[in-house]
Amino acid sequence: MNLKKITAIMIGAVMAVSMAVPAMADDKVETVTDGKLTVATSPDFAPYEFYSIDEDGNPTLSGFDMDLAQYIADKMGLELEVVPMDFDGVLSELSQKNVDLGMAGLSPDPARADAMEFSDLYYKGGQSFVTVKDKADQFKTLGDANNKDYSIGAQTGSIQLDLANENTPDADIVSLPKVTDIITELLTGKMDGAFIETAVAESYQKNYPDLEIVCDVPYDTEGSAIGVAKGNEALLKAVNEAIADAIDDGSIDKFVADATELAAGQTYEGTLDENGAVPEADAADDAE
C-alpha cells in the first residue's frame, strides 16, 4: 500500500512542554514513533476528513477529525503525522499497532473492541438512509428498501455495512471502499439507496442536491470516537483528556462548523497520487 504521509509542523520544545496536558506528566505516553502522534484516516468522509481544493487546485487535508487530531497532538506536545488510506486500511493498521490513532468518523462498535481501544465520544451524530430524489417515493420507510430488486450500498468495513445487512438483508448489498464511489453509483442510477452517516450525508447533499436523505436509521451508539492502539492506556487517557478540553473550550463546535463550510466548496475525497496530487482522472471529473 502506497501511504502518503501528510506531516504537520512540529511546535517548539518549550511550547510543547507548556502545552502538555498536566495530567499526562505522571504517565509516559509511548507512540509508534518517538516525538510523533501517527494518525490513520480515510479522507473520503466529509466533513470528518477530506481534501479541500484551493483556487490553484492544491489539495489540503481538512475536516474536523483532522483539526481535532492537531489539537490532541498539540496538547501532548507531539508532531502530528497523518497517514491517509482506505477505511478498511485504517482498521487494519490500527489493529496491527502500526499507527497510534485511527480517526475516520469511527463508531465505537463492540465488535471492534478486540482490535482497538475507543476514546470517549467527541461528536454525536446519527445514521441515515439515502437515495436520489426520483426514487425517494419508493422508500417511504426503511423497510421498503429490504427488497431483492434493490441495490443498496455501504462503505466496506463500516458500521453502515453492518446496518445494511441488518436492515436490508434481502436486498443486493454492495460494499465499496469509498463513500464517493457510493455517491457516484447513486447519482448514475447504478445503486438505489445507501446507508451513510448523517453528517456525511448532509455534507454530500449540499454539493449534490439530487441526493435525498429519506430516513434515520436506528443505531444504539450514535456518535464518533477515536480508535486507540490496543493496550496503550496512557495514550487513551491523554486522548480522552484532550477531547474533554476540546469540548469544554468550544473547539469541537468550531472544528465542525469550519469543516462543514469547507466541505461545501471544492473538495476531493480519496487518496492522492504518489506526487501528493489529485489523480488526473478524478481532477477531470471534478472539473466537469
C-alpha positions in Angstrom: 0.0 0.0 0.0 1.4 3.4 -1.0 0.7 5.5 2.0 1.0 9.3 1.6 2.2 10.9 4.8 1.0 14.4 5.5 3.1 15.9 8.3 2.2 18.9 10.3 4.8 21.4 11.6 6.4 20.4 15.0 5.9 23.0 17.7 9.0 24.2 19.6 10.3 22.2 22.6 9.4 25.0 25.1 5.9 25.3 23.6 5.5 21.5 23.7 6.2 21.3 27.4 3.9 24.3 28.2 1.0 22.9 26.2 1.1 19.4 27.5 -1.9 18.3 29.5 -0.9 18.4 33.2 -2.4 15.1 34.0 -0.1 13.5 31.4 3.0 14.3 33.4 2.6 11.2 35.6 2.1 8.9 32.6 4.7 8.2 30.0 2.9 8.1 26.7 4.6 5.9 24.2 3.9 6.3 20.5 4.8 4.4 17.3 7.5 7.0 16.6 9.1 9.0 19.4 8.0 12.6 19.3 5.2 12.0 16.8 1.5 11.2 17.0 0.7 9.0 14.0 -2.9 9.0 12.9 -4.5 6.9 10.1 -7.5 8.4 8.3 -9.7 7.8 5.3 -10.1 11.1 3.5 -13.4 10.4 1.8 -15.8 11.2 4.7 -16.6 14.9 4.6 -16.9 16.8 6.9 -14.9 14.5 9.1 -11.9 14.2 6.7 -11.4 15.2 3.0 -9.2 17.3 0.8 -10.2 21.0 0.3 -9.0 22.4 -3.0 -7.8 26.0 -3.2 -8.0 28.3 -6.3 -4.8 26.9 -7.7 -6.1 23.3 -7.5 -3.8 22.4 -4.5 -5.3 19.8 -2.1 -5.1 20.3 1.7 -6.2 17.6 4.1 -9.1 19.0 6.1 -12.0 18.1 8.2 -12.9 18.3 11.9 -11.2 15.0 12.6 -8.0 16.5 11.3 -8.5 19.6 13.4 -9.1 17.5 16.4 -6.0 15.4 15.6 -3.9 18.5 15.6 -5.4 19.7 18.8 -4.6 16.4 20.5 -1.0 16.4 19.2 -0.5 20.0 20.4 -1.9 19.1 23.9 0.6 16.2 24.1 3.5 18.2 22.7 3.9 15.9 19.7 4.3 16.4 16.0 1.3 15.2 14.1 1.7 12.7 11.2 -1.4 11.8 9.3 -1.4 8.7 7.0 -4.4 8.7 4.5 -5.7 5.3 3.3 -8.9 3.5 2.6 -11.2 3.0 5.6 -10.6 -0.7 6.0 -6.9 0.1 5.9 -7.4 2.4 8.9 -8.9 -0.5 10.9 -6.1 -2.9 9.8 -3.2 -0.5 10.6 -4.6 0.3 14.0 -5.2 -3.3 14.9 -1.6 -4.1 13.9 -0.4 -1.1 16.0 1.3 0.5 13.0 -0.3 3.8 13.9 -1.2 5.4 17.3 -4.8 6.5 16.4 -7.5 5.9 13.9 -9.6 8.9 13.1 -12.2 8.3 10.4 -15.6 9.0 12.0 -15.4 5.7 13.8 -18.3 4.4 15.7 -17.3 2.5 18.9 -18.7 -0.8 17.8 -18.2 -3.6 20.4 -17.2 -5.9 17.5 -14.0 -3.9 17.1 -13.1 -4.0 20.8 -10.5 -6.8 20.2 -8.7 -4.6 17.6 -8.6 -1.3 19.3 -9.5 0.8 22.3 -12.1 3.5 21.9 -11.9 7.1 23.3 -14.9 8.9 24.7 -17.3 10.2 22.1 -16.3 13.6 20.7 -19.2 14.0 18.2 -22.7 12.8 18.4 -24.4 12.2 15.1 -26.6 9.6 13.6 -27.1 7.2 10.6 -29.3 7.8 7.5 -30.7 6.0 4.5 -30.0 8.0 1.3 -31.3 7.8 -2.2 -31.9 10.2 -5.1 -35.0 12.5 -5.4 -36.5 10.5 -8.3 -36.5 7.3 -6.1 -37.4 8.9 -2.8 -41.1 7.9 -3.1 -40.1 4.2 -3.3 -38.6 4.4 0.2 -41.3 5.8 2.5 -39.9 3.6 5.3 -36.6 1.9 5.8 -38.4 -1.4 5.4 -39.2 -0.6 1.8 -35.5 -0.9 1.0 -35.5 -4.6 2.1 -36.2 -5.8 -1.4 -34.2 -8.2 -3.6 -34.8 -5.8 -6.6 -32.8 -3.0 -5.0 -29.1 -2.5 -4.9 -28.1 -1.0 -1.5 -24.7 0.4 -0.8 -22.4 0.9 2.2 -18.7 1.5 2.8 -16.5 -1.5 3.2 -15.7 -2.4 6.8 -18.0 0.3 8.2 -20.9 0.3 10.7 -23.1 1.3 7.8 -22.4 -2.0 6.1 -23.5 -3.8 9.3 -26.6 -1.6 9.3 -27.3 -2.5 5.7 -27.0 -6.2 6.4 -29.2 -5.9 9.5 -32.0 -3.7 8.0 -32.0 -4.8 4.3 -30.8 -8.5 4.3 -33.0 -9.3 1.3 -31.5 -6.5 -0.9 -28.5 -6.7 -3.1 -26.0 -5.2 -0.7 -22.9 -3.7 -2.4 -19.9 -2.6 -0.3 -17.5 -0.1 -1.8 -14.2 1.2 -0.3 -15.0 4.9 -0.6 -18.2 6.9 0.1 -17.5 8.9 -3.0 -17.9 5.7 -5.0 -21.3 5.1 -3.4 -22.5 8.6 -4.2 -21.4 8.2 -7.8 -23.3 4.9 -8.0 -26.4 6.6 -6.6 -26.3 9.6 -8.9 -25.8 7.4 -12.0 -28.6 5.1 -11.1 -26.5 2.0 -10.6 -27.5 1.9 -6.9 -30.9 2.5 -5.4 -30.0 3.5 -1.9 -27.3 3.6 0.7 -26.5 3.7 4.4 -24.4 6.8 5.2 -23.5 8.6 8.4 -25.9 11.6 8.8 -23.3 14.4 8.9 -21.6 13.0 5.9 -24.9 12.5 4.0 -25.8 16.1 4.8 -22.4 17.3 3.5 -22.8 15.4 0.2 -26.3 16.7 -0.1 -25.0 20.3 -0.2 -22.8 19.5 -3.2 -25.2 17.1 -4.9 -28.8 18.5 -4.4 -30.2 15.4 -6.2 -29.4 13.3 -3.1 -32.3 12.8 -0.7 -32.0 11.7 3.0 -35.0 9.5 3.3 -35.0 8.5 6.9 -33.0 8.0 10.1 -31.5 4.5 10.7 -31.8 3.2 14.3 -28.4 2.6 15.9 -27.6 2.2 19.6 -24.4 4.2 19.6 -24.9 7.4 17.7 -21.6 9.1 18.0 -18.0 9.1 16.9 -14.9 8.0 18.9 -11.2 7.8 18.2 -9.6 4.4 17.8 -6.5 4.0 20.0 -3.9 1.3 19.7 -4.8 -1.6 21.9 -3.1 -1.7 25.3 -1.8 1.9 25.3 -3.7 3.1 28.3 -1.6 6.2 28.8 -2.3 7.3 25.3 -6.0 6.6 25.7 -6.1 8.7 28.9 -4.3 11.5 27.1 -6.7 11.4 24.2 -9.7 11.5 26.5 -8.3 14.4 28.4 -7.8 16.3 25.2 -11.3 15.5 23.9 -12.8 16.8 27.2 -10.8 20.0 26.9 -11.9 20.5 23.2 -15.5 20.1 24.2 -15.2 22.4 27.2 -13.4 25.2 25.4 -15.7 25.1 22.4 -13.0 23.9 20.0 -15.1 20.9 18.7 -18.0 23.1 17.8 -15.6 25.4 15.9 -13.9 22.5 14.1 -17.3 21.1 13.0 -18.5 24.5 11.7 -15.3 25.2 9.9 -15.1 21.8 8.3 -18.8 21.9 7.2 -18.2 25.2 5.5 -15.0 23.9 3.7 -16.8 20.8 2.6 -19.4 22.9 0.8 -16.7 24.2 -1.5 -14.4 22.5 -4.0 -13.2 19.2 -2.5 -11.6 15.9 -3.4 -12.3 12.7 -1.4 -9.9 9.8 -1.7 -6.2 9.3 -1.5 -3.7 11.4 -3.5 -1.3 10.0 -6.1 2.4 9.4 -5.3 3.2 13.1 -6.1 0.7 14.3 -3.5 -1.8 15.5 -6.1 -5.3 14.7 -7.0 -5.3 11.8 -9.6 -5.7 13.1 -13.1 -8.9 11.2 -13.8 -10.5 12.5 -10.6 -9.4 16.0 -11.2 -11.0 15.9 -14.7 -14.2 14.6 -13.1 -14.2 17.5 -10.6 -13.8 20.0 -13.4 -16.8 18.7 -15.4 
